[in-house]
Amino acid sequence: MFLFNKICYKHSTFLTMKSVLITGCCGFIGFHLAIRLLSQNINVIGIDSFSSSYDIKFKKIRHNILKKNKKYKLYKKDLSNINFLNIKKIDFIFHLAAEAGVRKSINNPLYYVEQNISNTIKIFEFARKHKIKKIFYASSSSVYGNNKSYPAREVHTLSKPLSVYGISKIATENIAYYYYKIFNINSLGFRFFTVYGPYGRPDMSIFIFFKSIFNKKKINLFNYGKNLRDFTFIDDVINYLDACLKKVKSKNNFFDVYNIGDEKSISVKELVKLIEKTTKNKAKISLKPKIKLDPEKSLAEMKKINKFIKNRYKTNFKDGIKKTSEWIFKNKKLFIS
Ligand SMILES: NC(=O)c1ccc[n+]([C@@H]2O[C@H](COP(=O)([O-])OP(=O)(O)OC[C@H]3O[C@@H](n4cnc5c(N)ncnc54)[C@H](O)[C@@H]3O)[C@@H](O)[C@H]2O)c1
């Protein structure tokens, strides 16, 4: 219980809901969202296949924390068979399960079509069948692809995808629109910008850099470390989801898509320097040319969501890295190979 209480959040707004379904609840964002909901006495029904997208011990660790709460129930199943779930009453669906790695989509595009597009249709069909009218789902900053206009705004035309992953998230948003228009299923989609924090994904840059430094391994910096990323701290993401939920909980008609970022870009080179400082170790850096799949920059404009919720959440990057590194140091054995 100790760990569970430690990462419970202070704010509480999911109050009127009884049961929610979270797909991908043992993933990074799903786990933090589940913690928030459970701390507010909401039943969380989770589905997670423990896919092999990265080392499943991270998913097990998250699940082991969640299962300490009696209001949590996990179905360790693949979404492709969502019909196994015969649920009487779900108030809300958070659809977060997806194959989330961008670069891997280059070698296995059809897998991303199945995981991210087909499964999204299955979730919306499930909602339709069970008359669940409210869904929040994960989109991504990758929908902006090669867009050269910064900061990225929700009104920008999404015509320049750089990866099948990005294409799959554009499709996800279109699917949500279709189910809204034709079947009145309300939804909000969230374009997350590089989320990081405790219990984060070991396949993401921050964790790879820590791991490489601990193991004295080389760090490849593509585009010579000049790529700029808008890094978003997990607590901010959960606070935004929470605030949006509060806004829509009594609404019967809503549809929109929002950026969730930090409105600040940091170069990957700067990030490595910060991690060197934190670990008090020098990284072995190998500068590499640009990878076509990687946009040179990501930067969110947050006006739309800030206006919607009439608030702004913004963790200073250094503070976010400090909290993340404290967790990494406590769990250092996970990163030593
Ligand atoms: N973390 C980020 O920086 C980021 C940025 C943009 C978008 N997103 C999106 O946010 C969502 C959550 O991302 P995350 O970082 O928590 O990723 P994650 O990989 O940690 O979580 C996804 C979870 O979904 C599960 N899953 C995948 N396919 C499944 C299936 N077919 N059936 C059941 N479970 C399945 C995985 O086992 C995993 O636990 C994803 O949709 C991702 O594309 C994340």
The ligand as an SDF file (V2000), in Angstrom:
LIG
                    3D

 44 48  0  0  0  0  0  0  0  0999 V2000
    4.2880    8.1930  -23.9280 N   0  0  0  0  0  0  0  0  0  0  0  0
    4.3030    9.1010  -24.8940 C   0  0  0  0  0  0  0  0  0  0  0  0
    5.2050    9.9410  -24.9750 O   0  0  0  0  0  0  0  0  0  0  0  0
    3.2040    9.1470  -25.9170 C   0  0  0  0  0  0  0  0  0  0  0  0
    3.2410   10.1680  -26.8770 C   0  0  0  0  0  0  0  0  0  0  0  0
    2.2260   10.2190  -27.8210 C   0  0  0  0  0  0  0  0  0  0  0  0
    1.1900    9.3160  -27.8080 C   0  0  0  0  0  0  0  0  0  0  0  0
    1.1860    8.3200  -26.8730 N   0  0  0  0  0  0  0  0  0  0  0  0
    0.0740    7.3640  -26.9030 C   0  0  0  0  0  0  0  0  0  0  0  0
   -0.4550    7.2330  -25.5970 O   0  0  0  0  0  0  0  0  0  0  0  0
   -0.8880    5.8970  -25.3730 C   0  0  0  0  0  0  0  0  0  0  0  0
   -0.2210    5.3340  -24.1370 C   0  0  0  0  0  0  0  0  0  0  0  0
    1.1830    5.4040  -24.3240 O   0  0  0  0  0  0  0  0  0  0  0  0
    2.2140    4.8450  -23.2580 P   0  0  0  0  0  0  0  0  0  0  0  0
    3.4150    5.6900  -23.3300 O   0  0  0  0  0  0  0  0  0  0  0  0
    1.5360    4.6280  -21.9710 O   0  0  0  0  0  0  0  0  0  0  0  0
    2.5740    3.4630  -23.9470 O   0  0  0  0  0  0  0  0  0  0  0  0
    2.7670    2.0150  -23.3060 P   0  0  0  0  0  0  0  0  0  0  0  0
    3.3270    1.1690  -24.3950 O   0  0  0  0  0  0  0  0  0  0  0  0
    3.5060    2.1100  -22.0410 O   0  0  0  0  0  0  0  0  0  0  0  0
    1.2710    1.5790  -22.9920 O   0  0  0  0  0  0  0  0  0  0  0  0
    0.4300    0.9220  -23.9090 C   0  0  0  0  0  0  0  0  0  0  0  0
   -0.0940   -0.3290  -23.2240 C   0  0  0  0  0  0  0  0  0  0  0  0
   -1.0370   -0.9280  -24.1060 O   0  0  0  0  0  0  0  0  0  0  0  0
   -0.8640   -2.3300  -24.0600 C   0  0  0  0  0  0  0  0  0  0  0  0
   -1.3300   -2.8780  -25.3380 N   0  0  0  0  0  0  0  0  0  0  0  0
   -0.7870   -2.6540  -26.5540 C   0  0  0  0  0  0  0  0  0  0  0  0
   -1.4890   -3.3130  -27.4940 N   0  0  0  0  0  0  0  0  0  0  0  0
   -2.4920   -3.9610  -26.8420 C   0  0  0  0  0  0  0  0  0  0  0  0
   -3.5490   -4.7970  -27.2760 C   0  0  0  0  0  0  0  0  0  0  0  0
   -3.7150   -5.1370  -28.5550 N   0  0  0  0  0  0  0  0  0  0  0  0
   -4.4120   -5.2950  -26.3410 N   0  0  0  0  0  0  0  0  0  0  0  0
   -4.2560   -4.9620  -25.0260 C   0  0  0  0  0  0  0  0  0  0  0  0
   -3.2610   -4.1810  -24.5700 N   0  0  0  0  0  0  0  0  0  0  0  0
   -2.3950   -3.6700  -25.4700 C   0  0  0  0  0  0  0  0  0  0  0  0
    0.6280   -2.5450  -23.8580 C   0  0  0  0  0  0  0  0  0  0  0  0
    0.9340   -3.8110  -23.2820 O   0  0  0  0  0  0  0  0  0  0  0  0
    0.9870   -1.3770  -22.9520 C   0  0  0  0  0  0  0  0  0  0  0  0
    0.9930   -1.7590  -21.5990 O   0  0  0  0  0  0  0  0  0  0  0  0
   -0.5890    5.1380  -26.6570 C   0  0  0  0  0  0  0  0  0  0  0  0
   -1.7430    5.1160  -27.4410 O   0  0  0  0  0  0  0  0  0  0  0  0
    0.4900    5.9710  -27.3080 C   0  0  0  0  0  0  0  0  0  0  0  0
    0.4960    5.8110  -28.7240 O   0  0  0  0  0  0  0  0  0  0  0  0
    2.1620    8.2150  -25.9230 C   0  0  0  0  0  0  0  0  0  0  0  0
  1  2  1  0
  2  3  2  0
  2  4  1  0
  4  5  1  0
  4 44  2  0
  5  6  2  0
  6  7  1  0
  7  8  2  0
  8  9  1  0
  8 44  1  0
  9 10  1  0
  9 42  1  0
 10 11  1  0
 11 12  1  0
 11 40  1  0
 12 13  1  0
 13 14  1  0
 14 15  2  0
 14 16  1  0
 14 17  1  0
 17 18  1  0
 18 19  2  0
 18 20  1  0
 18 21  1  0
 21 22  1  0
 22 23  1  0
 23 24  1  0
 23 38  1  0
 24 25  1  0
 25 26  1  0
 25 36  1  0
 26 27  1  0
 26 35  1  0
 27 28  2  0
 28 29  1  0
 29 30  1  0
 29 35  2  0
 30 31  1  0
 30 32  2  0
 32 33  1  0
 33 34  2  0
 34 35  1  0
 36 37  1  0
 36 38  1  0
 38 39  1  0
 40 41  1  0
 40 42  1  0
 42 43  1  0
M  CHG  2   8   1  16  -1
M  END
$$$$
